[in-house]
């Protein structure tokens, strides 16, 4: 990383310990939610169905599935400085191509089935690549003027035109970048100031004070969660919640009802009702959480060191049951997809500390085990 972040000692300590020791399109129907949860009477600990593949220090990436059981993962290797393209067919992962990036790439996202973008710290840029026949071809490097941590694609009205939102590793400045295929060198960059260290932005269709789609992001150093309308990214951010500890990541439930918040320490996480604004506290492990993904409104998983913690919740946020799944490293990027097209939701796990990535195949709840006392 370009500079040491104050307040992340827990993460860095876990990362160091690990290296020393071993080194949103989910169906929302009732039927799909039942399939995600599994039968409530099912015995925990069914044989784990998972694969691991080489992807060291994968700080970020995104999976897209163009056809059933035919997926492409674009991901960055933070320490080795690479953009990796991995094909996942059913339960087999194959490295298709890699391209070098400058020092410390932090995330990657799909702009289209044929375009992939990476956020790179040293060059303060978004690097856009064409994907064709399983190969990566560099197209343009768009300088944003700060060390970008995250990049996501935003909707546009015209074919062949793309808008990217990037947020910083540290600082308050965010940027949105407009780019088109027909004029690849004509890059338009605009900026605004949001909050201190806005990490892992997502797009939601609405929230309690607004019926329009917005960007929601956790602000690590301000200890807030904020929302900004995506129709006006320069608008003043609205604070959805304030915390006494660091919020590491936010993710929305499949129906759009709940915004889940992973809290770094404190022995609890949170969720925000996106219609009423209600904040619910969720009992959690004292070791804290660094990632989150929701399989249903009442079924959520949290990522931290070498495990995913799954919780089944009631309407008031009380934990009805907790189970765990093992992972290969410090798990900070989770994506829910039916990767092998068998009707069950699977989870892709990128580990920001560790040498491998994981795909755990569903039914996830049935394979998870009861946590050890």
N, C-alpha and C positions, 0 to 999 in steps of 0.2 A: 504494500500500500504506500501511497505517496507520503502520508503523514500519519503519525500515531494519534488515534482518537482517544480523547479523555473520556472516561466512563465506560470503557469496554474491557476492563481488566479481566472480567469473568470470561469473556469470550476468548481473549488472547491466552489466558491461562489454560482453558480447556483445549485450545488448539495446540499449545505447546505440549500439554500432557499427552494428547493423542499422538502427535508426531514422535514423541519420545517413546511411547509404548509400542507402537506398531510401525511405528516408524521410529372461465369459467365457463362451460357447455355441458354441465352435468344434468341429466334428466331430472325433473322435479315432480313427476307423477308419484302418487302413493305407492304404486308397484315398484318404481325404481328406488324410492327411499327404503322400502322394505328389503329390496335386493341388496342395497348398500349396507344396511344394518345386519342382515342375516336374521335367521329365526332367533327370537329372544331366548329360547330355551336351548339353543345350540351350545355344545360344550366348547369352552375356550381351548385354543391350542391345537386346532386341526393342523396337519402337516403344512409347513410354510411353502408356498409356491412363489419362487422369486428367482431373479437372475441378477448378477453383478457384472459390470464391465468397466474396463479401464477408463477413467476420466478424472485425473488428479486435480484436487483443489478446484472443483467446479463451483465457482462463486455465483453463477447464474446461467440460465438458458431457458429454452422453451421447446416443447414438443408440439408438432402438428401432425395430424393423421388425415391424409388426403383420401384414403380408402380404408375399408375394414382391414385391420391387422397389417397395415402398411403405413408406418410412421417415420418421421424424420425428426431428430433432435439436433438443434443448434445450441452449442454451449461453449463457454469460455473456460480455459484452464488458467487460473489466476497466476500461479507461480511460473509456469512454463511459457506463458505468453502465447497461447494458441487459441484459434477458433476451430472447434471440432464439429464435424458433421457425422452423425451416427444414424444409421438405418436400423429400425427395430421392426422386424416382421414376426408377429406372433410372440414367441418367446426366445428369439435369437436377435442379439445386437451385434452390428458390424460397423466398424469405423470405415467410413467412405472416403473422407478427405480431411485434411488439416491445413490451415494457413497460419503463418506467424503474425502476431500482433505485437504492438509495443508493450513496454513494461506495465504489467498489472491491468489486464482487461477484467471487467467486473460483471458484465451481464450481456445477454444476447436475446433478441426477439425477432420473430417473423413479421415482415411487412406484408408479404404475400407468399403463396406457395413457392415462388421462385426468387424471393428476395429476403436476405437475412442481414440484420444490423447488430454490431457489437459496440459496447461502450468501453472506451480505453482511457485509463487515467493519464499516462505519460504524455500522450499526444493530445490530450484534452479534446477528444474527438469521438464522433460516431462513424464507424467504418462500415460501409454498405457493400455487400457481396451478392453476386448473382449465383443461384444454385441451379445447375443443369446437369442431368445425367450423373448425379452423385458427386459433382465437383463444384468447388468454390472458386469464383472469379472476382477479384476486387474491382469495385466500380468507382467509389468516391470516398473521400475522407472529409467529413464535415466538422470543422472546428467549432466548439461551443464555448471555449474560453474558461472552462473550469474542469476539474477532475470528475468525470461522470461516474456515478455508481450504478444507476439503473437506466434502462431505456424500455419504453413500451410504445406500441403502435396505436394511434388514434384514428377514428373514422374520418374519411374525406368524402367529398361529394363527386369528385371526378375520377374516372378511370385513369390509371397510370400516374396518379398523384398520391403522395404519401406524407403523413404528418407523424413525427416522432416526438415524444415527450421524454426528456432526460432530467434526472435529478442528481444532486452532487454527492460525492463522498462526504464532504463536510461543507459548511457554509449555508447560506440562505438562498442562493441564486438557482433558479430552474430555467430550462430553455425548451422551447418547442421549435422543431425544425421542419420546414416544408421543402419537399424535394420531388422532382418528377423524372421519369425515365427518359422522356424525350429531350430534356435539357439537364443531363446529369451533373454538370458542373455549376449550375445555377442553384445554389443553396441559400435559403432564407432562414435566418436565425433570429428569434425574438426571445426576450427574457423577462422574468419577473422575480420578485423576492417573496418567498412563502413563509418559511420557518427555518429553524436551525436543524440541519441534517435530515431532510425529508427522504426516507428510504422506502423502496418497494411500493411505488404507487400502483393503484388499481383503478378501474373505472366501474362506477355503480350507476344504476338506472335512475335512482332517486335517493333522497334522504329526508329526514323529518321536516326540514324547513324549505325543501325544494323538490319539485316534481320533475326537474330536468336532470339529465345525466351529468355526473360530476366525477372529478378525480379525487380520490381519498388516499391519504398517505399518513404514515406514522412519522412523527418528528422526534428523532432520538434525543437530541439535546434540549429541546423545549419540553419534552415529555407530554406531548399533545397528539391528538389525531385531528386532522383538519380536512375540509372539503373545499374544492374550487370548481365552479361550473366549467365543463369542458368547452362550452360555447364562448367563454371569456376567461382564458387562463391568466389574464392579468388582473382579474378581479381580486378584491381583498379576501383572503381565506377565512372560512368560518370554522371555529373550534367546535368539534363534536364531543370531545372529552379531554379531561386533563388527568394526569397520573403523577404519583410520587416516585415512580420508577420508570425505567426506559421501555417504551413500547417499541418492539423490534419489527413487527410486521402486522398488516391487516389483510384479511381476506373475507369475501362475502359468501354467504350460504347460497345454495343453488336457486332458491326461490327469490333471493334478494331481500329477505326479511331481516337477517341478522348480519352484522359486521363483527367478525371475531378479531380480537386483539391479543397478540402474543406479547406477554410482559417478561422482560429479561430476568427479573428477580422478584422476590416478595411472596412466593407461595400461592399466587393466584393469577389467573388470566381474566379477561373481560369480554363481554359482547355488548353491542349497541343495537337497539331496535331501530331500523332505518325508517320506520313510519312514525313512531312515537318519540324517539330519542332516548328511551329508557336505557340506562346502563345497568347491566347485571354483572356481578362478580362471580367468577367460576373458580372453585377450589382446584388447586394445582400442586404439582410437586415443588418443594422448596428450591430445587435446582433451577427452576425457571424454564422459559420457552423462547426459542428463536425463530420458529416458523409455525405456520398454521394453514390448514386446509379443511374445508367442511364438505362432508359427503352428503349431508342432509341438514335441515334446520336444527335437528336435535342430535346429530352425530358429527363430531369434530375430532381432528387429530392434530397433535402438537409435535414439533420437531425439536430435538436437542441432541445431546451427545450419544450416538450409537443407538438411538431408539426413536420410535414414534409412540406417543401416548394417545390412545383413543378414548373418548368419553361419550357416553350416552347420557343426555341431559333431559330434564323435564322442562315445562314451560317457564318455570321460575328460575332456571339456571342451576338447579340442584343436580349433582352428579348421581345418576342412578347406578352406573357401573363403569369401571375403568379397565382397559386392557392395553397391552403393549405389543409392538412389533419391532424386531431388531433391524438395525441398519448398519452400513459399513463405515460411517464416519460421523462428523458433526453436520447434522442434516438441516440445511437452511433454505432449500427450495423444494417445494412439494407441488406436484401437479396431478390432478385427478383426471383420468381418461380410461375409457375401455380400450386398452391398447391391443389386446389380442382378440377383440370382437366376439367375446363369448357371452355378452349381456351382463357381465359383472364389472363394477368399477375397480380399476387398478390405480396404483400410485407410483409415479416417477419421483425418485428421491435424488437430489443433487447434494453432495456433501462438500462443504467449503473447506473442511479439513479431512483429509483421507484421500486414498488413491483410486477409489472406485465410486461409481454411481449404482443405484439400485432400482429395479422395477419389482414391486411386490404385486402379485396378481390376486384378484378377488376370488371369493368374498373375503374382504379384509377383516371384518369383525370376527368371523368364524375362526380365522387363523391366528388372531391375536391371543396372547396368553394373559392370565391374571398377573398383575405386578407382584413381585416378591415383597414380602413385608420388610 
